[in-house]
Amino acid sequence: MKKVKMNVQTMYHGELLRAGKTYEVEDSTADRWIASKIAEKVEKE
């Protein structure tokens, strides 16, 4: 699991993920979102 900060609002497994907030998602999903600029990787909080 990786933490990402969302750049856009999207639905993920029936949950609404809001832009600007941080969420923990599966590694493969996080990698796709980071590559397509939907989200940014969170290093440390």
N, C-alpha and C positions, 0 to 999 in steps of 0.2 A: 504494500500500500504506500502511496505517495501523497503528499499534501500539495495541493495546487490552489492558486488564487485565480478565480474566474475573471476573464475579460468580457464575457457575454453571459446572458442568462440562458440556461438550457435545462432540459429534463434529463434525469439520469436515474434509472430504475424506479420510476414513478415519483421521484423527489425533485422539487424545483430547486435548482442551484442558481443563486443570484450573482450578478456581476459585482466584483469588488470584495467578495467574501471568500474565505478559505475553507476548503473541503478536503477530505481524504478519500481517494478513489483508487481503483486497481491500477497496478503498474502499467499494463498495456494501454489502458484507456488514458491515463495521465500522459504517457509518451506521445500518443496520437494528438491529444489536445494541445500539448506544448508545441509540437511540430507544426500544427495548423494555426497557432496563435489564438486558440480559443481560451487557453489558460497559461499561467506562468508558474514555473516550479518555485516552491517555497523551500528555502534552505533551512533556516532556523527561525523560531518565533521568539 
